[in-house]
Amino acid sequence: MTEPTGFAFTVSVSGGAGGVEAQYEDLAAMGRLTDDVAENTLFTAATSHQYLANPDVIASAILDPVGAARFEAGLLAALDGPDGLTATSVGIGLRGAAFRASARAYQISEELNARALDDIRWLEGTPIGATVTVPALAGFTLAEVYGRDDGNWEKFLVDHPGLVDQAIGMSPGLLSSLLGGENSLADATALAASLYPDGSPRVTNGGLDPNQTPPPRGLGDILNGLQHRDDPGRGDDNNIDVRKVIGADGRVSYIVDIPGTRVWNAPGDKTSNANDLGTNLNAMAGNPTVLEKGIQVALSRSHVGPHDPVMLVGHSQGGIVAARAANDFVSSGQYNVTHVVTAGSPIGRIAVPDNVQVLSLENRNDIVPHLDASDNPDTANRTTATFDHQTGTIAGNHQIAGNYSNVAKQLDSSHNPSVETFKKSMGNFTGGSQVETYRYKVERE
């Protein structure tokens, strides 16, 4: 669904309560409900047969044999005739089976399409495929690239971000041709992550933020807090904020702000900075990261209880870590992560528990969300809002300020059913009367 005109950005929304997968689930639920109706109808038909041999009916046949015969004939027709209850219950049961089968068929079709796309890209990454696809990747020859944008690769890339999906998707085929076997994208990511040993966190308390943002009232305020943490001119070197939102009734909830990558280090170039390339690769490979471990320590030091609602908000790398941490924290029962908000993060291949609501903001011209070569799952708990904002640069298309923060404010006025459902579900975080923001610095020992 696309937002109507009049908004600054054109936004398309997929997944969530109004998404296709939710409709599949509704179809399956309708099948289960239909099964219940069929079972009840069949039970009614079966128990009603007892009236054919009811002593009162038999006795009445002596006085009125014609009337009794008509009664039994009518009851038999109502129960076992072509349009009777028994036939009707069978028809309802078959319809329920059809509903369930249709829902599963749609799901299988989407799964097969995704696998087929991965397989095609894998083949194109092999030497045989590469001889065909690389010279004319996505329909553009190298000469055309140079001629169109005067050799400006950055502009060409942000104009055609799908090239990133293609290149990443081809990497497993290339890896397989070099190492042998049939390596997947997960294998390629794990291999790259192995070049960056992670380590243990060192967490330093930065104290209360004297310039904290006010209690959030909507998605725009949620992203403003993340932007506040991400601001390099903020004057501190902390890299995690834990916002304690306090309601008028004293109940508390917590928002964790996680910024993106700060250090683009080469393999073997060890750094104490937890926001480095190694954290990116390890998180995408499914490994626990020093940044996730640091968040765990920060939550503990902020006295977050196992039942307190927690929202993880991340930009770029921060969104990858947020999605991964949500899965780990919920699976372990350590923290009650109920919501995740990501901005410009490639999390399409990261599993998130069904009871965690996820909202992903993605700029179509931002290449970073394309780094997993996958669309986000179209499930009932995962909503993706995709928008158009072209600045002409990689950094401009990826930044929070004036980009992801603006579309978040726009979504506060959105009437899209998936977005509205998400907003209604996050009342614990947007209905507070005061906030306390605790700062933490997470480093690699």
N, C-alpha and C positions, 0 to 999 in steps of 0.2 A: 504494500500500500504506500502511495506517495502523498506527502502533505500538499494541500492546495496552495495556489499562488498567494503571494502576500508575505511570505516568510523570506528571511535573508538567504537561507540555503534551501535547496531542493533536497528533501529527505525521503528516503525509502526505508520502510521498516519490514523486517522479516522475522519469523520466529515469534516466540512468546505466546500469550494467551490467544491472539488472533492469527497465529501462524498456521502453516500447512500441517505440521506435525500435530498440533493441538487438535486440528480438524480430524486427523487420522485417529487420534485417541478418542475423540467424540464418537467417531464411526464405530470403533471397537466397543466403546461403552454402550452404544445403542444396540450392538449385537448382543452384549451380555444382558441388557435389559429385556431385549426381545426373547432371549432364552428363558428368562424368568416368567414372562407372560405366557410363553408356550407351555412351560411346565405347569403353571397354575391352571391353564385352560385344559390341558390333558388330565390333570387331577380331577377337575370338576366333571369332565366327561366320564372318567372311570367311576367316580363315586355315584354319579347320577344313574348308572345302570341298575343300582340296587332297587330303584323305584319300580322297575319292570316286574320284580318279584315281591313287591310289597304286599303283605297280607291284606291290607285294606283294599288295594286295587283288585286282588284276586277275588275277594269277597264281593266287591261291587259288580264283578262280571256275572255273578249269578242273577242279580237284579236287572243289570243293563249290559248284556254281552256286547251289543253293538257299540255302545259308548266306551266300554273298557277296551275293545279292540282298536277303536279310533285313537284312544289315549296312548296305547302302547305303540301303535304305528307312528303316531306323531312324535312320541319321545324317541323312538328308534331313529327316525329321520333327523331329529334335532341333534342326536348324539353321533350317529354313525353314517348319516347320509352324505352325499357329495359336498354339501355346504354345512355339515354338522360340526359339532365342537371338536371331535377327534381329527377330522380332516383339517379343520382350521388350525388346531394346535400344531399339526405337522407342517402346515404351510408357514406358520409363524416361526417355527424352529428353523426351517430351511432359510427363511429370510434373515434370521439372526446369524446363521452360519455364513450367509453371503456377505453381511455387513463386516463380520470379522475377517473373512477372507479378502475382501476388498481393501480393508485397512492395511492388512499385512502385505498384500500385493503392492500397494503404493509404496510402503516402506522399503520392501525388498528392491523395488525398481530404483528408488533413489540411492540405496546402498550400492547397487550394481553400477549405476551411472558414475558414482564417485570413484569406485574401484577401477572402472574402465578408464576414466580420465587419468588416474595415477599410472595405470599400465601403459597407456599411450605415451605419456611423458617419459616413463622409464625407458621404453623402446627408443624414443627419440634421443635419449641421452647416450645410447650405445654408439660406437663408432659408425655402424651402418646408418643408423637414424640421423646421427649428427651431420653426416655428409649432405643430407637433404635439408635438415631443418635449420642448422646454424647460419648458413649464408643468407637465409631469408626468414629469420625468426619473426614469427607473428606477421608474416607478409611483407616485411621491410628488408631490403638489402642494405648492406653497409653503405653503399654509395648513396642510397636514398636518405639514410639517416644523416649523412654529412651534408647532402644537398638541401634537405628540408630545414635543418636548424644550424647550419654553418658549423657543424661539428660540435655543437653544444649537447653533449651526452646527458647532462643533468636535465635540461629542458625536455629532451626527447623521452627520457625515462619517466619523468613525472607526467608527461602527456600520455604515456602508454605503460602504466604500472603493471598491466597483465604480463609484460615481459618478465617481471620478477617471478610470478607464479610459474611461468614456463621454464625459466632457468633453474629455479629450485626444484621443480618437479622432474627435470631431466638429470639432476645430479646423481640419484641412485643408479640409473642406467650406466652413467659414466663410471661410477665407483665399481659397479659390478664388472664392467669390462676391464678395469684395472686390477681388481683383487680376485675376480672369479665369484661364482655363486650368483644368487639373486638377491641383492641387497635392496632394502626398502628405504624410504625417506627417514624412518626412525633409526635404521642402522647407520645411515650417513650422518645424522645428527649426533648419535651416540659416539661415533668415531671422532667427530669434531670436538665434542665435549671432553673426550678423554685427553685431549691436548691441554686442558685447563683444569688441573686438580683444584678442588674447591676449598677445603679447609674449614676452620672453626671460626665462629664469630667473636668479636670483641665489641661489646655494646657499652656506650658511654651515655649517661643521662645528661640531656641538655637543659633540663628544667622546664618550667612553664614558659610558654611563648608570650612575651609582653605585647606583641602586635597581632594576636590571633584574630581569625575571622569570626564573625558573629555566628550564632546557631543557624544551621542551614534550614531553609524553608522549601527548597526544591532542588532539582538536578543542577541548575545553574550555580547555586551556592555550594553544592557538593564539589563541582569542578573548580570553583573559585578557591576552595580550601586546598585542592591538589595543586593548583597553579601557585598558590601562596608558598607551599612547600617546595615547589620546583624552581621558584624565582632565585636566580643566582645572585641578585642584588639584596637578598634578604639579610645578609650580614652574619650568617653562621654556617658551619660546615656539617650540620646534622642532615640526615637523609631519610628519616622516618618521622612522621607525626602521628600521634594517637590522640584523636579528638574525643573527649568524654562529653557526651551530650546528656544533659540532665533535664528531665521533665519536671513540670510543676508539681507532680505527685511524688517526686524523688526517685523515680525509676531512671536507670541509666542505660545507655547504649554507647557503642564505640565505633568510630570511623578511623581507619588506618589509611594514611596517604603515603603512596609509594611512587617516587619519581622514576625517571628512565635512566638509560645508560649514560655514564659520565666518562668512562675510560674505554677506548677502543684498542686494547692491547693485543700484541701478537702472541702466538703460542710460545710458552716458556718465559714470557715477560710477566713475572709475578708482580702483583700490586696488592696493596692493603685495601684498596677501594672496592667495596662490595658491589658497586654499580658498574662492573666491567663486562667485557665481552664474554668472559667465562661464565658469569652468572646467566647471561642470555642463553648460551648453548646448553648449560647443565639443566636449566629450568625447562627448556623445550625438549630435552632428552628424557625428562621425567625424573631427574635426580634431585635430591634435596640440595638446596643452595644455602650459602652463607647468609644471603639476604633473608630468605625465608626463616632460617634459624634465628636471625636477629630480630625479626618481627615477633617470633614466638617469645623471645626474652623480653621485648618491649611490652607485649601484652601482659606478661606476668608481672613486670615491674609497675604497670599501670593498674594492677589489681583487678584485672578483668576476670570475672568468674566464668565457670563452664556453661552457664545458662544465659549470660548477658548477650544480647544481640550484637553482632559484629558485622560491619560492612568494610570490605577491602576495596580501595580505590587506587587504580594504578594507571600510569601513562607509559606506553611503550613497554620497556622491560618490566616496569612496575606492574603492568597488567598481566604479563606472563606469570610473574611471581605470585600475584594475587590469585589468579585462577588455580595455579598449582597448590598454593597454600590452602585455599578453600577446601580442596579435595583432601589434603592431608589432615587439616585441623578437624574437619567434620568426621572423617573416617576414624580418626583416633578418639573422637569424643572430647578432645581437649578444649576446643572453643566452638561456640555456637555461631559460626559464620552463616548468615542468612542471605546476604547480598554481596554481589561483586559488580563494580562498575569499571570498565576498561576504556581507555582512549588511545587509539592508534596502536593496538596490540594484536599480534598474531596468535590467537588462542583457539583456532578452529580444530586443532587436533588434541587439545587438552580436555580430559574428562572432568566434568564437574557434577557433584551429586544432584539428584533430581530435586531435592528440597532447598537448593540454593538458587536464588533468582539472579540472573546475570543480564546486565545491559552493556552491550559493546557499541561504542561510537567509532565509526570508521570513515575517514575521508577517502573518497574514491581515488584521489590523486596522491595519497600518501602511500609510499611504497612499503612502509614497515608492516602494515597488516597483511601484506602479500607474502611475507617471508616464510609462511608455513605452507604455501601453495594449496590452500584449502579454504572453502567457505565455512563460516560458523554453522554449527548444527542448528537445524530449524526445529527446535524442540520447545515444549510448552514453557520451560523455565529459562530459555536463552533467547533474548531479544537483541537484534542487531539493527542499529540505526545508521544507515549509510548516506552520506551527503556529498555534495560537490563544492569544493573550494580550492581553486587553483591559484597559487601564488607564483608559480614558475620555478620554485626551488624545492629541494628535498626538505630542508630545514623548515621552511615556511609552511609547507603542507603538513608537517608533522608536529609543529609546536602546539602547546595548549592554548596560550593567550591568543584571542582573536580568531580562533579556529575551533578546537574542541570545546573550549569554554563557551563560545558563542552558540554552538549548536545545542549544547546542554540547556542554555537559557531558552532557546527556541522550543525545545521539547517540553518545557514547563507549561507551554500553551497548547501542546499537541493533544488532539482528540483521538489519536490512533489507539485502538483497543489494547494492543500489546503494551504500548507505552503507558497508557492510563492505568492498566493493571499493575505494572511495575511501580509506578508512582504511588498508588494506593497501598501497595505492600510495604513501602519503606517508611511508614509513619513513625516508627520508633526513632528514626534518624532525623526527621524533619519537623518534629513537633516539640522539640526541647525549648526550655525557657532560658537556659544558659549553657555555656560550653567551657571546658578547660582543655587546652591543647598542650600535650607533653611532647617534648622533642627528644629524639634519640639519634646517636651516631653509630651506625653499624659498619664495622671494618672487618677485614680478614686478617686473622692472626698470622 
